[in-house]
């Protein structure tokens, strides 16, 4: 069975809204994916790009909260 994962990005420039609709199967898959990402390496790669580092931290937080 394929899980539901849809997203919609509205706006432009600095005013963006991201809506994500997913089912439990897709949420569980994203939680498992989080375990395979070496976030320390990601942050090292983005140390010269503070915006990318903040985005990576936020993504990690979201994936972590999906697992709760």
VOVO-35526 format. One record per residue: residue in one letter; x, y, z of N, C-alpha, C in turn. Coordinates in Angstrom, 1 decimal, decimal comma, always signed. Layout:
N
PT  aa  n_east  n_north    n_up  ca_east  ca_north   ca_up  c_east  c_north    c_up
PT   A       X        Y       Z        X         Y       Z       X        Y       Z
...
//
This chain:
68
PT  aa  n_east  n_north    n_up  ca_east  ca_north   ca_up  c_east  c_north    c_up
PT   X    +0,8     -1,2    +0,0     +0,0      +0,0    +0,0    +0,9     +1,2    +0,0
PT   X    +0,6     +2,2    -0,9     +1,3      +3,4    -1,0    +0,7     +4,4    +0,0
PT   X    +1,6     +5,1    +0,8     +1,1      +6,1    +1,7    +0,8     +7,4    +1,0
PT   X    -0,1     +8,1    +1,7     -0,5      +9,5    +1,2    +0,6    +10,5    +1,6
PT   X    +1,1    +11,2    +0,7     +2,0     +12,4    +1,0    +1,8    +13,4    -0,1
PT   X    +1,2    +14,5    +0,3     +0,9     +15,6    -0,6    +1,4    +16,9    +0,1
PT   X    +1,9    +17,8    -0,7     +2,3     +19,1    -0,2    +1,9    +20,2    -1,1
PT   X    +1,7    +21,4    -0,6     +1,4     +22,6    -1,3    +2,2    +23,7    -0,8
PT   X    +2,8    +24,4    -1,7     +3,6     +25,6    -1,4    +2,9    +26,8    -2,0
PT   X    +2,5    +27,8    -1,1     +1,8     +29,0    -1,6    +2,6    +30,2    -1,3
PT   X    +2,5    +31,2    -2,1     +3,2     +32,5    -1,9    +4,5    +32,6    -2,7
PT   X    +5,2    +33,6    -2,4     +6,5     +33,8    -3,1    +7,4    +34,7    -2,2
PT   X    +8,7    +34,7    -2,5     +9,6     +35,5    -1,8    +9,7    +35,0    -0,3
PT   X    +9,7    +35,9    +0,6     +9,8     +35,5    +2,0    +8,4    +35,1    +2,6
PT   X    +7,4    +35,3    +1,9     +6,0     +34,9    +2,4    +5,6    +33,6    +1,8
PT   X    +6,0    +32,5    +2,4     +5,7     +31,2    +1,9    +4,9    +30,4    +2,9
PT   X    +4,0    +29,6    +2,5     +3,2     +28,7    +3,4    +3,3    +27,3    +2,8
PT   X    +3,8    +26,4    +3,6     +3,9     +25,0    +3,2    +2,9    +24,2    +4,0
PT   X    +2,0    +23,5    +3,2     +1,0     +22,6    +3,8    +1,4    +21,2    +3,4
PT   X    +1,4    +20,3    +4,4     +1,7     +18,9    +4,1    +0,6    +18,0    +4,6
PT   X    +0,1    +17,1    +3,8     -0,9     +16,2    +4,1    -0,3    +14,8    +4,0
PT   X    -0,3    +14,0    +5,0     +0,3     +12,7    +4,9    -0,5    +11,7    +5,9
PT   X    -0,4    +10,5    +5,5     -1,1      +9,5    +6,4    +0,0     +8,9    +7,3
PT   X    -0,5     +8,0    +8,2     +0,4      +7,4    +9,2    +1,5     +6,6    +8,6
PT   X    +1,3     +6,0    +7,5     +2,3      +5,2    +6,8    +3,5     +6,1    +6,4
PT   X    +3,1     +7,2    +5,7     +4,2      +8,1    +5,3    +4,9     +8,8    +6,4
PT   X    +4,1     +9,1    +7,5     +4,7      +9,7    +8,7    +5,7     +8,8    +9,3
PT   X    +5,4     +7,5    +9,4     +6,3      +6,5   +10,0    +7,5     +6,4    +9,1
PT   X    +7,4     +6,4    +7,8     +8,5      +6,3    +6,9    +9,4     +7,5    +7,0
PT   X    +8,9     +8,7    +7,2     +9,7      +9,9    +7,4   +10,5     +9,8    +8,7
PT   X    +9,8     +9,3    +9,7    +10,5      +9,1   +11,0   +11,7     +8,2   +10,9
PT   X   +11,5     +7,1   +10,2    +12,6      +6,1    +9,9   +13,7     +6,8    +9,1
PT   X   +13,3     +7,6    +8,1    +14,3      +8,3    +7,3   +15,2     +9,2    +8,2
PT   X   +14,6     +9,8    +9,1    +15,3     +10,7   +10,0   +16,5    +10,0   +10,7
PT   X   +16,3     +8,8   +11,0    +17,4      +8,0   +11,7   +18,6     +7,8   +10,8
PT   X   +18,4     +7,8    +9,4    +19,5      +7,6    +8,5   +20,3     +8,8    +8,2
PT   X   +19,7    +10,0    +8,5    +20,4     +11,2    +8,1   +21,4    +11,6    +9,2
PT   X   +22,6    +11,8    +8,9    +23,6     +12,3    +9,8   +23,5    +13,8    +9,9
PT   X   +22,8    +14,3   +10,9    +22,5     +15,7   +11,0   +23,7    +16,5   +11,4
PT   X   +24,7    +15,9   +12,1    +25,9     +16,5   +12,4   +26,7    +16,9   +11,1
PT   X   +26,7    +15,9   +10,1    +27,4     +16,2    +8,9   +26,6    +17,3    +8,1
PT   X   +25,3    +17,3    +8,1    +24,5     +18,3    +7,4   +24,8    +19,7    +8,0
PT   X   +24,9    +19,8    +9,3    +25,2     +21,1    +9,9   +26,6    +21,5    +9,6
PT   X   +27,6    +20,6    +9,5    +28,9     +20,9    +9,1   +29,0    +21,5    +7,7
PT   X   +28,2    +20,8    +6,8    +28,2     +21,2    +5,4   +27,5    +22,6    +5,2
PT   X   +26,6    +23,0    +6,1    +25,9     +24,2    +6,0   +26,4    +25,3    +6,9
PT   X   +27,6    +25,1    +7,5    +28,1     +26,1    +8,5   +28,4    +27,5    +7,9
PT   X   +28,6    +27,5    +6,6    +28,8     +28,8    +5,9   +27,5    +29,4    +5,3
PT   X   +26,4    +28,7    +5,6    +25,1     +29,1    +5,1   +24,1    +29,1    +6,2
PT   X   +24,0    +30,1    +7,0    +23,2     +30,1    +8,2   +21,7    +29,8    +7,9
PT   X   +21,2    +30,3    +6,8    +19,8     +30,0    +6,4   +19,6    +28,5    +6,2
PT   X   +20,5    +27,9    +5,4    +20,4     +26,5    +5,2   +20,5    +25,7    +6,5
PT   X   +21,4    +26,1    +7,4    +21,6     +25,4    +8,6   +20,3    +25,5    +9,5
PT   X   +19,6    +26,7    +9,5    +18,4     +26,8   +10,2   +17,3    +26,0    +9,6
PT   X   +17,2    +25,9    +8,3    +16,2     +25,1    +7,6   +16,5    +23,6    +7,9
PT   X   +17,7    +23,2    +8,0    +18,0     +21,8    +8,3   +17,6    +21,5    +9,8
PT   X   +17,9    +22,4   +10,7    +17,5     +22,2   +12,1   +16,0    +22,1   +12,2
PT   X   +15,3    +22,9   +11,5    +13,8     +22,9   +11,5   +13,3    +21,6   +10,9
PT   X   +13,9    +21,1    +9,8    +13,5     +19,8    +9,3   +13,7    +18,7   +10,2
PT   X   +14,8    +18,7   +10,9    +15,1     +17,7   +11,9   +14,1    +17,7   +13,0
PT   X   +13,8    +18,9   +13,5    +12,8     +19,0   +14,5   +11,4    +18,5   +14,1
PT   X   +11,0    +18,8   +12,9     +9,7     +18,3   +12,4    +9,7    +16,8   +12,3
PT   X   +10,8    +16,2   +11,8    +10,8     +14,7   +11,6   +10,9    +14,1   +13,0
PT   X   +11,6    +14,7   +13,9    +11,6     +14,2   +15,3   +10,2    +14,2   +16,0
PT   X    +9,5    +15,3   +15,8     +8,2     +15,4   +16,4    +7,2    +14,4   +15,7
PT   X    +7,4    +14,1   +14,5     +6,5     +13,1   +13,9    +6,6    +11,7   +14,6
PT   X    +7,7    +11,4   +15,2     +8,0     +10,2   +15,8    +7,3    +10,1   +17,2
PT   X    +6,8    +11,2   +17,7     +6,2     +11,1   +19,0    +4,8    +10,7   +19,0
//
